[in-house]
């Protein structure tokens, strides 16, 4: 079942907070991914979590670099790859 962008943003924010041991609410939709401190290992973990949670394959789906800028842009990319 496809989720709307706002639901995806909330879930991604929580996932990032967990991965980085941040306080709840520390990550917002407009948070830039590069400023959150995601190293390459945690970034891969985030991608795997996204693929499992939303049933999408980001790499096969042709995710673009622009989608990796913020929580909001990543959420939009995930939403566009979900099956209705």
N, C-alpha and C positions, 0 to 999 in steps of 0.2 A: 504494500500500500504506500503510495507516494505521500510524502509529507510536504507541507508548505515551507517556504524559505525561512519564515520566522521560527518554526519548530526545528528546522535543521540548524539554524544559527545558534539556538539555545543548546542543542545537543552537542554541537561542535565546541562551543565555548566551555561546556562542562568537561568534555573530553580533554581539551587542552589544559584546563585548570588541573585536572587529575594528573595528566602526564608531567606537568611542570610543578606540581605540588603548590599551586597558587590558591589563594583564598577564594571561596565562592563569590562570584560577581566581579572578579578581577579581569576577566576577559569579556569584552563586549563585541557586538557585531562589527563595529568599525575598527577594532584592534588590528594593527598590522602584524602579520605573522612574523616578519623578520625582527620586530622589536620585542617579541615575547620570549625570546631565548630558546627557540626550538633548535636543537642541534640535529644533525643528519639522522642519527639513530631514532630520536624521538619523532622526527618528522615522518620517517618510514612507519613507525608505530602508529602515528596518527592516520596515515593513509590506509593502513591495514584495518584500523578500527572503523574508519569511514566506509570502507568497502564491505565490511561485515555488517555494520549497522544499517546501511542504506541499500545494500544489494546492488552496488554499482562497481564498475571496474574503471578506476580513474585513468590508469595508463592506457588501457585499450580504448577508452572513451575519448582519447585525444585531448586530455586536459591541457589547457594553455597556461603559459607562465603568468599571464595576467590574473588567472583564477587563483593564484597562490599568494596574492598580495595581502588579503585581509580575510577575516572570518566571513564577512558578508560576500565577498567575491567567490570564496571557496564554496559557500553554501549555495550560491546561485548555480555554480557549476554542477554540484551534486544534484540539485533539484532538476536541472535540465537533462541529466542522465538517468533519472529514475523512470521506471516504467509506470504508466498510469494505473 
